[in-house]
């Protein structure tokens, strides 16, 4: 798809968008995706008022290597090379639960989750271990209590064939922990 550019607001206003596909949701498509970690970013969000605590967000970006979308009308090849980003907000009252969830995801795909958290340019840690690591991501859609559609992500260790195709060794959980310690 060619990049579309408008040189002026008048060009945008006069453009006919009938050929642009209608998108009903910005959520990632539901399905099973083989991904490779691209980046991790931990950010501090300053409070809007002095009474509020600052928040930390963790963004995990992964590149899609293979796709099996649930909607069979979608072309699996159109997903290859695109990114999926998961964001976790570390709310002050549930920081340990959020970190524990992330540690569980890492363990499930054979990555260590001990030591400094990392995720920043100045401090690397276990969060950064997902970069270049292949794994399966299952994306589900559900409705939250407010009736809004949300996406849920589950990670699973990739098959040996994926590791072989990328020239990586697929260690079991114990040896993966030892190799990166």
C-alpha positions in Angstrom: 0.0 0.0 0.0 1.5 3.3 -1.0 1.9 6.1 1.5 -0.8 8.7 1.1 0.1 12.3 1.7 -1.8 15.5 1.7 0.1 18.7 0.9 -2.7 20.9 2.2 -5.9 20.7 4.3 -7.8 21.6 1.2 -6.4 18.5 -0.6 -7.6 16.4 2.3 -11.0 18.0 2.4 -11.6 17.4 -1.4 -10.3 13.8 -1.4 -12.9 11.0 -1.9 -12.4 8.1 0.6 -14.7 5.6 -0.9 -11.8 3.3 -1.8 -10.5 3.2 1.8 -11.4 0.1 3.7 -13.8 0.7 6.6 -12.2 -0.3 9.9 -14.6 -1.0 12.8 -11.9 -1.6 15.5 -8.3 -0.6 16.1 -7.8 -3.8 18.1 -5.4 -6.3 16.7 -7.1 -9.1 14.7 -8.1 -12.2 16.8 -6.1 -15.3 15.9 -2.8 -17.0 16.4 0.4 -15.3 15.4 4.1 -16.3 15.5 5.9 -13.2 16.6 9.4 -12.0 17.4 10.0 -9.5 20.1 11.1 -6.1 18.7 11.3 -3.7 21.6 10.4 -3.0 25.2 9.7 0.4 26.6 9.1 1.3 30.2 7.7 4.9 30.7 6.8 7.0 33.7 3.6 8.9 33.4 3.5 11.9 35.7 0.3 12.5 37.7 -2.2 15.2 36.6 -2.7 16.2 40.2 -0.4 16.2 43.3 -2.8 13.7 45.0 -2.2 11.1 42.3 0.7 8.6 42.1 2.8 8.4 39.0 2.2 5.4 36.7 4.6 3.2 34.9 3.6 1.7 31.6 5.3 -1.2 29.8 5.0 -1.5 26.0 6.0 -4.7 24.4 6.2 -4.6 20.6 6.4 -7.8 18.5 6.7 -8.3 14.8 4.4 -10.8 13.1 6.3 -13.6 11.3 3.3 -15.9 10.5 -0.4 -15.3 10.9 -3.6 -17.4 11.3 -6.4 -14.8 11.8 -9.7 -16.1 13.2 -11.5 -14.2 10.4 -10.8 -16.4 7.4 -11.7 -13.4 5.1 -8.5 -11.8 6.1 -5.3 -12.6 4.2 -2.7 -14.1 6.6 0.2 -12.7 4.5 -1.1 -9.2 4.9 -0.1 -9.4 8.6 3.5 -10.5 8.1 5.9 -7.8 9.0 3.3 -5.8 11.0 3.7 -5.1 14.7 1.4 -5.9 17.6 2.0 -3.8 20.7 0.8 -4.9 24.2 0.7 -2.2 26.9 0.6 -2.8 30.6 -0.2 -0.1 33.1 1.4 -0.7 36.5 -1.4 0.8 38.7 -0.1 1.6 42.2 -2.6 -0.8 43.9 -1.7 -3.8 41.6 2.0 -3.4 40.6 3.0 -6.8 41.8 0.1 -8.5 40.0 1.1 -6.8 36.7 4.8 -7.7 37.1 3.8 -11.2 38.1 1.7 -11.5 34.9 4.6 -10.4 32.7 7.0 -12.8 34.5 4.5 -15.6 33.8 4.4 -14.7 30.1 8.2 -14.8 29.9 8.4 -18.1 31.8 5.8 -19.6 29.4 7.9 -18.8 26.4 11.2 -20.0 27.9 12.7 -16.6 28.9 14.2 -15.7 32.3 12.4 -13.2 34.6 14.9 -12.7 37.4 17.1 -9.7 38.2 16.5 -6.0 37.4 13.3 -5.3 35.4 15.0 -3.2 32.7 13.0 -1.8 29.8 14.8 1.5 29.6 17.8 2.8 27.6 19.8 3.2 30.8 18.8 -0.1 32.6 18.5 -3.4 30.8 17.0 -6.4 32.5 14.8 -9.4 32.1 12.0 -7.4 30.2 14.5 -6.9 27.4 15.0 -10.6 26.9 12.0 -10.8 24.6 13.8 -8.8 21.9 14.5 -11.1 18.9 12.9 -14.1 20.8 10.2 -15.9 18.8 6.9 -17.0 20.5 3.3 -17.6 19.7 0.8 -14.9 20.5 -2.9 -15.8 20.7 -5.2 -12.7 20.5 -8.7 -13.0 21.8 -11.5 -10.4 21.8 -14.0 -9.9 24.6 -16.4 -7.3 25.9 -15.5 -5.5 29.2 -18.0 -4.6 31.9 -18.7 -1.3 30.1 -19.6 -3.1 26.9 -16.4 -2.1 25.0 -14.5 -4.6 22.9 -11.0 -5.4 24.3 -8.1 -7.6 23.3 -6.5 -10.3 25.5 -3.1 -11.7 24.7 -1.7 -15.1 25.6 1.8 -16.2 24.9 3.0 -19.7 24.2 6.5 -21.1 23.4 7.1 -21.4 19.7 7.7 -24.7 18.1 11.3 -25.9 17.4 10.7 -25.3 13.6 10.3 -21.6 14.3 13.6 -21.4 16.2 15.4 -23.4 13.5 14.1 -21.1 10.8 15.5 -18.1 12.7 18.8 -19.9 13.5 18.1 -19.9 17.2 18.4 -22.7 19.9 15.2 -23.6 21.6 16.3 -24.4 25.1 13.9 -25.6 27.8 13.0 -23.2 30.7 15.9 -24.3 33.0 18.7 -24.0 30.4 17.3 -20.7 29.1 17.5 -19.3 32.6 21.1 -20.5 33.0 22.2 -19.2 29.6 21.2 -15.7 30.3 22.3 -15.5 34.0 
